[in-house]
């Protein structure tokens, strides 16, 4: 039996125009877009109907899994809660950002990140998700364990995007060292002396690791057809 739904009195966003009219859904798929109001159907009150949104970068899955420092939630429950939020926001495809490469201020570990990726895969297999979920790897190229963590995803076909980031002093969003101090010294509650040591360690790791890690990950992404991006 064919199931039909009519949404009328809507502003329907198409690739080249906005149609004020009605949308016919048949068996869950768009069957027709018609200008003008339909005689029957659910009145949308002039609301917009838009294509499903694509979210390229959201850290919210990690936030659901670790809502507070040293607090962990069930990874499947975290995925389902995150999925419900993105779906109700009109997002039908989401690239869940997972970090590879940890430093001393990171609350998560590489095993946590892999566990979340496995939870996504399990949820897809069980058909429990509303949106299509893929993975965006946020690669902290200055971190000593970056390549080891990246290797945890070397056979994961759900990875579609990788971005390269370096949170060492003087890099990217922290070119201004005063901004770096305002963020990290306050966050980690460091004395001036300890903060100086922290900066020296971060800069040494960046000088040693960022170049080789950037080259390796870039080559791996090209080989696997993963889109590569720059991160703040």
PASEVEX-861942 format. One record per residue (C-alpha): residue number from 1; chain; x, y, z. Coordinates in Angstrom, 2 decimals, padded with zeros to 5 digits. Layout:
<sites>
@k: NUM&c: A&px: X&py: Y&pz: Z
...
</sites>
This chain:
<sites>
@k: 1&c: A&px: 000.00&py: 000.00&pz: 000.00
@k: 2&c: A&px: 001.36&py: 003.39&pz: -001.01
@k: 3&c: A&px: 001.70&py: 005.96&pz: 001.78
@k: 4&c: A&px: 001.38&py: 009.60&pz: 000.76
@k: 5&c: A&px: 001.85&py: 012.83&pz: 002.71
@k: 6&c: A&px: 001.22&py: 016.35&pz: 001.43
@k: 7&c: A&px: 002.95&py: 019.36&pz: 003.00
@k: 8&c: A&px: 001.25&py: 022.52&pz: 001.80
@k: 9&c: A&px: 001.64&py: 026.28&pz: 002.23
@k: 10&c: A&px: 005.42&py: 025.89&pz: 002.38
@k: 11&c: A&px: 008.44&py: 027.66&pz: 000.93
@k: 12&c: A&px: 010.37&py: 024.85&pz: -000.73
@k: 13&c: A&px: 014.07&py: 025.50&pz: -001.35
@k: 14&c: A&px: 015.26&py: 024.05&pz: -004.67
@k: 15&c: A&px: 018.72&py: 024.36&pz: -006.28
@k: 16&c: A&px: 017.76&py: 027.43&pz: -008.33
@k: 17&c: A&px: 014.58&py: 028.82&pz: -006.78
@k: 18&c: A&px: 012.22&py: 028.87&pz: -003.82
@k: 19&c: A&px: 008.77&py: 027.54&pz: -004.63
@k: 20&c: A&px: 005.81&py: 028.66&pz: -002.56
@k: 21&c: A&px: 003.57&py: 025.65&pz: -002.74
@k: 22&c: A&px: 003.20&py: 022.01&pz: -001.79
@k: 23&c: A&px: 005.42&py: 018.97&pz: -001.47
@k: 24&c: A&px: 004.16&py: 015.44&pz: -002.10
@k: 25&c: A&px: 005.89&py: 012.59&pz: -000.25
@k: 26&c: A&px: 005.25&py: 009.06&pz: -001.44
@k: 27&c: A&px: 006.64&py: 006.13&pz: 000.55
@k: 28&c: A&px: 009.08&py: 008.46&pz: 002.28
@k: 29&c: A&px: 010.47&py: 009.98&pz: -000.94
@k: 30&c: A&px: 009.76&py: 013.31&pz: -002.63
@k: 31&c: A&px: 007.37&py: 012.60&pz: -005.50
@k: 32&c: A&px: 006.43&py: 016.11&pz: -006.60
@k: 33&c: A&px: 006.82&py: 019.82&pz: -005.91
@k: 34&c: A&px: 003.85&py: 021.93&pz: -006.98
@k: 35&c: A&px: 003.41&py: 025.72&pz: -006.84
@k: 36&c: A&px: 000.35&py: 027.01&pz: -005.03
@k: 37&c: A&px: -001.56&py: 025.64&pz: -002.06
@k: 38&c: A&px: -002.97&py: 022.12&pz: -002.11
@k: 39&c: A&px: -006.58&py: 021.49&pz: -001.17
@k: 40&c: A&px: -005.57&py: 019.06&pz: 001.55
@k: 41&c: A&px: -002.44&py: 018.35&pz: 003.50
@k: 42&c: A&px: -000.47&py: 019.49&pz: 006.51
@k: 43&c: A&px: -000.31&py: 023.29&pz: 006.57
@k: 44&c: A&px: 003.31&py: 024.38&pz: 007.03
@k: 45&c: A&px: 002.30&py: 027.98&pz: 007.74
@k: 46&c: A&px: 004.83&py: 029.38&pz: 005.27
@k: 47&c: A&px: 007.80&py: 027.58&pz: 006.83
@k: 48&c: A&px: 010.81&py: 026.67&pz: 004.72
@k: 49&c: A&px: 011.43&py: 023.10&pz: 003.61
@k: 50&c: A&px: 015.12&py: 022.67&pz: 002.82
@k: 51&c: A&px: 017.35&py: 019.78&pz: 001.76
@k: 52&c: A&px: 019.06&py: 017.89&pz: 004.56
@k: 53&c: A&px: 022.11&py: 019.72&pz: 005.90
@k: 54&c: A&px: 025.64&py: 018.31&pz: 005.90
@k: 55&c: A&px: 027.73&py: 018.93&pz: 009.05
@k: 56&c: A&px: 031.45&py: 018.64&pz: 008.33
@k: 57&c: A&px: 032.80&py: 019.24&pz: 011.82
@k: 58&c: A&px: 031.13&py: 018.72&pz: 015.17
@k: 59&c: A&px: 032.84&py: 017.82&pz: 018.44
@k: 60&c: A&px: 029.53&py: 017.05&pz: 020.15
@k: 61&c: A&px: 029.95&py: 013.27&pz: 020.09
@k: 62&c: A&px: 033.07&py: 013.54&pz: 022.25
@k: 63&c: A&px: 031.12&py: 015.89&pz: 024.51
@k: 64&c: A&px: 028.31&py: 013.37&pz: 024.97
@k: 65&c: A&px: 030.79&py: 010.62&pz: 025.75
@k: 66&c: A&px: 032.83&py: 012.76&pz: 028.18
@k: 67&c: A&px: 030.43&py: 015.40&pz: 029.54
@k: 68&c: A&px: 032.76&py: 016.24&pz: 032.44
@k: 69&c: A&px: 036.47&py: 015.65&pz: 033.10
@k: 70&c: A&px: 037.09&py: 011.97&pz: 033.92
@k: 71&c: A&px: 033.39&py: 011.17&pz: 033.42
@k: 72&c: A&px: 032.49&py: 008.65&pz: 030.70
@k: 73&c: A&px: 029.09&py: 007.72&pz: 029.34
@k: 74&c: A&px: 028.14&py: 004.55&pz: 027.50
@k: 75&c: A&px: 029.54&py: 005.06&pz: 023.95
@k: 76&c: A&px: 026.43&py: 003.68&pz: 022.20
@k: 77&c: A&px: 024.20&py: 005.95&pz: 024.29
@k: 78&c: A&px: 026.48&py: 008.87&pz: 023.44
@k: 79&c: A&px: 026.16&py: 008.15&pz: 019.71
@k: 80&c: A&px: 022.37&py: 007.85&pz: 019.90
@k: 81&c: A&px: 021.97&py: 011.09&pz: 021.87
@k: 82&c: A&px: 024.26&py: 012.92&pz: 019.44
@k: 83&c: A&px: 022.39&py: 011.47&pz: 016.46
@k: 84&c: A&px: 019.04&py: 012.62&pz: 017.84
@k: 85&c: A&px: 020.34&py: 016.17&pz: 018.23
@k: 86&c: A&px: 021.76&py: 016.47&pz: 014.72
@k: 87&c: A&px: 018.68&py: 014.91&pz: 013.12
@k: 88&c: A&px: 016.28&py: 017.30&pz: 014.85
@k: 89&c: A&px: 018.46&py: 020.20&pz: 013.65
@k: 90&c: A&px: 017.86&py: 019.17&pz: 010.03
@k: 91&c: A&px: 021.27&py: 017.52&pz: 009.58
@k: 92&c: A&px: 021.02&py: 014.33&pz: 007.54
@k: 93&c: A&px: 024.75&py: 013.72&pz: 007.01
@k: 94&c: A&px: 027.32&py: 014.36&pz: 009.74
@k: 95&c: A&px: 031.07&py: 013.92&pz: 009.90
@k: 96&c: A&px: 031.75&py: 013.24&pz: 013.56
@k: 97&c: A&px: 035.05&py: 014.86&pz: 014.53
@k: 98&c: A&px: 037.34&py: 012.53&pz: 016.48
@k: 99&c: A&px: 040.76&py: 013.61&pz: 017.67
@k: 100&c: A&px: 043.94&py: 011.66&pz: 016.93
@k: 101&c: A&px: 047.05&py: 012.82&pz: 018.73
@k: 102&c: A&px: 046.67&py: 013.68&pz: 022.40
@k: 103&c: A&px: 048.59&py: 015.98&pz: 024.71
@k: 104&c: A&px: 048.56&py: 016.59&pz: 028.44
@k: 105&c: A&px: 045.49&py: 018.82&pz: 028.40
@k: 106&c: A&px: 043.36&py: 016.27&pz: 026.51
@k: 107&c: A&px: 040.76&py: 014.48&pz: 028.61
@k: 108&c: A&px: 040.24&py: 011.65&pz: 026.10
@k: 109&c: A&px: 042.70&py: 008.92&pz: 025.16
@k: 110&c: A&px: 043.21&py: 007.19&pz: 021.82
@k: 111&c: A&px: 041.33&py: 004.12&pz: 023.07
@k: 112&c: A&px: 038.31&py: 006.31&pz: 023.87
@k: 113&c: A&px: 038.30&py: 007.69&pz: 020.34
@k: 114&c: A&px: 038.48&py: 004.26&pz: 018.73
@k: 115&c: A&px: 035.68&py: 003.09&pz: 021.03
@k: 116&c: A&px: 033.47&py: 005.93&pz: 019.79
@k: 117&c: A&px: 034.21&py: 005.03&pz: 016.17
@k: 118&c: A&px: 033.25&py: 001.42&pz: 016.91
@k: 119&c: A&px: 030.05&py: 002.63&pz: 018.58
@k: 120&c: A&px: 029.14&py: 004.55&pz: 015.42
@k: 121&c: A&px: 029.73&py: 001.42&pz: 013.33
@k: 122&c: A&px: 027.69&py: -000.75&pz: 015.69
@k: 123&c: A&px: 024.82&py: 001.75&pz: 015.65
@k: 124&c: A&px: 024.83&py: 001.86&pz: 011.84
@k: 125&c: A&px: 024.86&py: -001.95&pz: 011.67
@k: 126&c: A&px: 021.86&py: -002.09&pz: 014.01
@k: 127&c: A&px: 020.02&py: 000.58&pz: 011.96
@k: 128&c: A&px: 019.58&py: 002.78&pz: 015.04
@k: 129&c: A&px: 020.60&py: 006.13&pz: 013.54
@k: 130&c: A&px: 018.52&py: 008.78&pz: 011.80
@k: 131&c: A&px: 021.38&py: 010.62&pz: 010.08
@k: 132&c: A&px: 024.22&py: 009.24&pz: 007.95
@k: 133&c: A&px: 027.39&py: 009.26&pz: 010.06
@k: 134&c: A&px: 030.97&py: 009.44&pz: 008.82
@k: 135&c: A&px: 034.23&py: 010.35&pz: 010.56
@k: 136&c: A&px: 036.36&py: 013.48&pz: 010.45
@k: 137&c: A&px: 039.79&py: 012.89&pz: 012.01
@k: 138&c: A&px: 041.21&py: 015.98&pz: 013.72
@k: 139&c: A&px: 044.93&py: 015.26&pz: 013.60
@k: 140&c: A&px: 047.10&py: 017.01&pz: 016.20
@k: 141&c: A&px: 050.30&py: 016.72&pz: 014.16
@k: 142&c: A&px: 052.55&py: 018.00&pz: 016.95
@k: 143&c: A&px: 051.52&py: 015.21&pz: 019.36
@k: 144&c: A&px: 054.03&py: 012.37&pz: 019.85
@k: 145&c: A&px: 051.30&py: 009.72&pz: 019.49
@k: 146&c: A&px: 049.62&py: 011.23&pz: 016.41
@k: 147&c: A&px: 050.66&py: 008.56&pz: 013.91
@k: 148&c: A&px: 049.97&py: 005.72&pz: 016.33
@k: 149&c: A&px: 046.45&py: 007.04&pz: 016.88
@k: 150&c: A&px: 045.98&py: 007.66&pz: 013.15
@k: 151&c: A&px: 046.91&py: 004.01&pz: 012.51
@k: 152&c: A&px: 043.84&py: 002.96&pz: 014.53
@k: 153&c: A&px: 041.78&py: 004.14&pz: 011.54
@k: 154&c: A&px: 043.89&py: 002.80&pz: 008.67
@k: 155&c: A&px: 041.19&py: 000.31&pz: 007.61
@k: 156&c: A&px: 038.15&py: 002.39&pz: 008.62
@k: 157&c: A&px: 036.18&py: 003.25&pz: 005.47
@k: 158&c: A&px: 033.93&py: 005.58&pz: 007.44
@k: 159&c: A&px: 036.76&py: 008.17&pz: 007.55
@k: 160&c: A&px: 035.97&py: 010.74&pz: 004.84
@k: 161&c: A&px: 037.81&py: 013.86&pz: 006.07
@k: 162&c: A&px: 041.04&py: 014.55&pz: 007.93
@k: 163&c: A&px: 042.18&py: 017.96&pz: 009.13
@k: 164&c: A&px: 045.66&py: 018.91&pz: 010.29
@k: 165&c: A&px: 046.11&py: 021.06&pz: 013.38
@k: 166&c: A&px: 048.98&py: 022.20&pz: 015.58
@k: 167&c: A&px: 048.17&py: 023.79&pz: 018.93
@k: 168&c: A&px: 051.76&py: 024.71&pz: 019.78
@k: 169&c: A&px: 052.55&py: 028.32&pz: 020.79
@k: 170&c: A&px: 052.94&py: 030.55&pz: 017.75
@k: 171&c: A&px: 050.89&py: 028.30&pz: 015.46
@k: 172&c: A&px: 047.56&py: 028.96&pz: 013.75
@k: 173&c: A&px: 044.98&py: 030.37&pz: 016.18
@k: 174&c: A&px: 047.75&py: 030.91&pz: 018.73
@k: 175&c: A&px: 050.15&py: 033.06&pz: 016.70
@k: 176&c: A&px: 049.65&py: 035.63&pz: 019.44
@k: 177&c: A&px: 051.37&py: 034.27&pz: 022.56
@k: 178&c: A&px: 049.21&py: 036.41&pz: 024.83
@k: 179&c: A&px: 046.16&py: 034.60&pz: 023.47
@k: 180&c: A&px: 047.89&py: 031.27&pz: 024.08
@k: 181&c: A&px: 048.67&py: 032.22&pz: 027.68
@k: 182&c: A&px: 045.14&py: 033.47&pz: 028.26
@k: 183&c: A&px: 043.71&py: 030.13&pz: 027.13
@k: 184&c: A&px: 046.16&py: 027.49&pz: 028.37
@k: 185&c: A&px: 047.62&py: 029.07&pz: 031.49
@k: 186&c: A&px: 044.15&py: 029.76&pz: 032.83
@k: 187&c: A&px: 042.77&py: 026.39&pz: 031.72
@k: 188&c: A&px: 045.58&py: 024.36&pz: 033.30
@k: 189&c: A&px: 046.08&py: 026.72&pz: 036.27
@k: 190&c: A&px: 049.83&py: 026.99&pz: 035.69
@k: 191&c: A&px: 052.28&py: 029.31&pz: 037.41
@k: 192&c: A&px: 054.35&py: 031.54&pz: 035.13
@k: 193&c: A&px: 057.34&py: 029.22&pz: 035.51
@k: 194&c: A&px: 055.33&py: 026.08&pz: 034.80
@k: 195&c: A&px: 053.65&py: 027.77&pz: 031.85
@k: 196&c: A&px: 057.05&py: 028.63&pz: 030.38
@k: 197&c: A&px: 058.08&py: 024.96&pz: 030.64
@k: 198&c: A&px: 054.76&py: 023.94&pz: 029.10
@k: 199&c: A&px: 055.35&py: 026.24&pz: 026.11
@k: 200&c: A&px: 058.91&py: 025.03&pz: 025.61
@k: 201&c: A&px: 057.74&py: 021.41&pz: 025.61
@k: 202&c: A&px: 054.93&py: 022.14&pz: 023.13
@k: 203&c: A&px: 057.23&py: 024.03&pz: 020.77
@k: 204&c: A&px: 059.83&py: 021.25&pz: 020.90
@k: 205&c: A&px: 057.18&py: 018.64&pz: 020.07
@k: 206&c: A&px: 055.91&py: 020.77&pz: 017.21
@k: 207&c: A&px: 059.41&py: 021.23&pz: 015.79
@k: 208&c: A&px: 060.08&py: 017.49&pz: 016.01
@k: 209&c: A&px: 056.73&py: 015.99&pz: 015.00
@k: 210&c: A&px: 054.60&py: 018.37&pz: 012.96
@k: 211&c: A&px: 056.54&py: 018.24&pz: 009.69
@k: 212&c: A&px: 056.95&py: 014.44&pz: 009.42
@k: 213&c: A&px: 053.42&py: 013.76&pz: 010.68
@k: 214&c: A&px: 051.92&py: 016.25&pz: 008.25
@k: 215&c: A&px: 053.73&py: 014.60&pz: 005.32
@k: 216&c: A&px: 052.76&py: 011.07&pz: 006.37
@k: 217&c: A&px: 049.08&py: 011.82&pz: 006.97
@k: 218&c: A&px: 048.79&py: 013.84&pz: 003.75
@k: 219&c: A&px: 050.22&py: 010.97&pz: 001.72
@k: 220&c: A&px: 047.98&py: 008.42&pz: 003.46
@k: 221&c: A&px: 044.89&py: 010.53&pz: 002.79
@k: 222&c: A&px: 045.75&py: 010.93&pz: -000.89
@k: 223&c: A&px: 046.24&py: 007.18&pz: -001.22
@k: 224&c: A&px: 042.91&py: 006.40&pz: 000.46
@k: 225&c: A&px: 040.91&py: 009.18&pz: -001.19
@k: 226&c: A&px: 040.27&py: 010.98&pz: 002.11
@k: 227&c: A&px: 039.63&py: 014.71&pz: 001.80
@k: 228&c: A&px: 042.36&py: 016.71&pz: 003.53
@k: 229&c: A&px: 041.76&py: 020.05&pz: 005.24
@k: 230&c: A&px: 043.53&py: 022.60&pz: 007.38
@k: 231&c: A&px: 042.31&py: 023.07&pz: 010.95
@k: 232&c: A&px: 042.57&py: 026.16&pz: 013.14
</sites>
